[in-house]
Amino acid sequence: MTAAAEIDPARLVSVSLDDPERFTDVYDRYFPAIHRYVAGRLGAQAADDVVAETFLAAFRRRRTYDAAKGAVLAWLYGIATNLVAQHRRAETRRYQALARVGVERDADAHDDRVAAAVTAARMQPSLARALAGLSRKERDVVLLTALADLTHEEIATVLGIPYGTVGSRLNRARRKLRDALTQTQGD
């Protein structure tokens, strides 16, 4: 186990205030999780840019990080979710296009195949269509649950919304997805 792996994540952020190069420990620890989440939202190609933006924003805002408000990973998911929201039109267009043309089956590199397995590109066209029909807020909650495997409490922290709102958005989104998928199966 490396020395960085033994340090509490909040402490890593704190240490990076005096030694900026230590923020690479935060990056190394959380890059895979943030990349999987963003790749699931926007695709592997867009994920590289958005994840880079996420860590750059986190680095610039590291003085404002407050461990009392949540874990470092939740803070990073929040930044990533906000950046994904800036790309939401492209995301919606992507789901709509997937619904029309179906799934792309070939990926070259192993990393691309792994990321592709959890991305929207691997979703059935009907699911992509149903996701495109959700509001951005509903889609954020669904995908933070499905792709990042966050709890309701963590999602509330990431999105800065009340705990109960997470549950109501998730229930509403699941109902809409279920109805859309049931309707598609009936066609």
C-alpha positions in Angstrom: 0.0 0.0 0.0 1.4 3.4 -0.9 1.7 6.3 1.5 -1.0 8.2 -0.4 -3.4 5.3 -0.2 -3.1 5.3 3.6 -3.9 9.1 3.9 -7.6 10.0 4.5 -9.0 11.5 1.2 -10.0 14.8 2.9 -6.5 15.1 4.3 -5.1 14.6 0.7 -7.0 17.7 -0.4 -5.9 19.6 2.6 -2.2 18.6 2.1 -2.4 19.7 -1.5 -3.1 23.3 -0.4 0.6 23.6 0.7 2.0 21.1 -1.7 -0.1 21.3 -5.0 1.6 18.3 -6.5 -0.1 16.1 -3.8 -3.4 16.7 -5.5 -2.2 14.1 -8.0 -2.9 11.6 -5.2 -6.6 12.6 -5.3 -6.5 12.3 -9.1 -4.9 8.9 -9.0 -7.3 7.6 -6.4 -10.6 8.8 -7.9 -10.0 9.1 -11.7 -11.3 5.6 -12.5 -14.6 6.1 -10.6 -15.2 9.6 -12.0 -14.2 8.4 -15.5 -16.6 5.5 -15.4 -19.4 7.7 -14.3 -18.8 10.4 -16.9 -18.2 7.8 -19.7 -21.6 6.3 -18.8 -23.2 9.7 -19.2 -21.4 11.1 -22.3 -19.4 8.3 -23.9 -15.7 7.4 -23.6 -14.4 10.1 -25.9 -16.2 13.0 -24.2 -15.4 11.6 -20.8 -11.7 12.3 -21.2 -12.3 16.0 -21.6 -15.0 16.3 -18.9 -13.0 14.3 -16.4 -10.0 16.5 -17.0 -12.2 19.5 -16.5 -13.5 17.9 -13.3 -10.1 17.5 -11.7 -9.0 20.9 -12.9 -12.1 22.5 -11.3 -11.5 20.5 -8.1 -7.9 21.5 -8.0 -8.8 25.2 -8.4 -11.6 24.9 -5.8 -9.7 22.7 -3.3 -9.6 25.6 -0.8 -13.4 25.5 -0.7 -13.7 21.8 -0.1 -15.4 21.1 3.2 -15.2 17.5 4.6 -18.2 18.2 6.8 -20.4 18.5 3.7 -19.4 15.2 2.3 -16.7 12.9 1.1 -14.1 13.8 -1.5 -15.6 11.3 -4.0 -19.1 12.9 -3.5 -17.5 16.3 -4.1 -15.9 15.1 -7.3 -19.2 13.5 -8.5 -20.9 16.8 -7.8 -18.4 18.7 -10.0 -18.6 16.1 -12.7 -22.4 16.1 -12.6 -22.4 19.9 -13.0 -20.0 19.6 -16.0 -22.1 16.9 -17.5 -25.1 19.2 -17.1 -23.3 21.7 -19.3 -23.2 19.0 -22.0 -26.8 17.9 -21.5 -28.0 18.9 -24.9 -25.3 16.7 -26.5 -26.2 13.9 -24.1 -29.9 14.1 -25.0 -29.1 14.2 -28.7 -26.8 11.2 -28.1 -29.6 9.1 -26.5 -32.0 10.1 -29.2 -29.5 9.1 -31.9 -28.9 5.8 -30.1 -32.6 5.2 -30.1 -32.8 5.7 -33.8 -29.7 3.7 -34.9 -29.1 1.2 -32.2 -25.9 -0.1 -30.6 -22.3 0.2 -31.8 -20.7 -3.2 -31.1 -17.0 -2.8 -31.8 -14.5 -1.2 -29.5 -10.7 -1.5 -30.1 -8.8 -1.1 -26.9 -9.6 -3.1 -23.7 -10.1 0.2 -21.8 -12.6 1.3 -24.5 -14.4 -2.0 -24.2 -14.7 -1.8 -20.5 -15.9 1.8 -20.6 -18.2 1.0 -23.4 -19.8 -1.8 -21.4 -21.1 0.7 -18.9 -21.9 3.5 -21.3 -25.1 4.6 -22.9 -23.7 3.2 -26.2 -24.3 -0.3 -24.9 -27.9 0.4 -23.9 -30.8 -0.9 -25.8 -32.3 1.7 -28.2 -35.5 1.7 -26.2 -33.7 2.4 -23.0 -31.8 5.2 -24.6 -35.0 6.7 -25.9 -36.5 6.4 -22.4 -33.5 8.1 -20.8 -33.7 10.9 -23.3 -37.3 11.5 -22.3 -36.3 12.2 -18.7 -35.6 15.6 -17.4 -32.0 16.4 -16.7 -32.6 16.3 -13.0 -34.3 12.9 -13.2 -31.5 11.6 -15.5 -28.8 12.8 -13.0 -30.4 10.9 -10.2 -30.9 7.7 -12.2 -27.4 7.7 -13.6 -25.7 8.5 -10.3 -27.6 5.5 -8.9 -26.9 3.2 -11.9 -23.4 4.2 -13.0 -21.8 5.5 -9.8 -23.7 3.2 -7.4 -24.3 6.1 -5.0 -26.7 6.0 -2.1 -29.6 8.4 -1.8 -27.6 10.3 0.8 -24.6 10.6 -1.4 -26.7 11.7 -4.3 -28.3 14.4 -2.2 -24.8 15.6 -1.3 -23.6 15.5 -4.9 -26.5 17.4 -6.3 -27.1 19.7 -3.3 -30.7 18.6 -2.9 -32.7 17.2 0.1 -32.6 13.5 0.7 -36.3 13.2 0.1 -36.0 14.9 -3.3 -33.6 12.2 -4.4 -36.1 9.5 -3.6 -39.0 11.3 -5.3 -37.0 12.0 -8.4 -35.7 8.5 -8.6 -39.3 7.0 -8.1 -40.7 9.4 -10.8 -37.8 8.6 -13.2 -38.2 4.8 -12.6 -41.9 5.0 -13.3 -41.3 6.9 -16.5 -38.6 4.5 -17.6 -40.8 1.5 -16.8 -43.8 3.0 -18.6 -41.6 3.8 -21.7 -40.0 0.4 -21.8 -43.4 -1.4 -21.2 -44.9 0.6 -24.0 -42.0 -0.3 -26.3 -42.3 -4.0 -25.6 -46.0 -3.8 -26.4 -45.3 -2.3 -29.9 
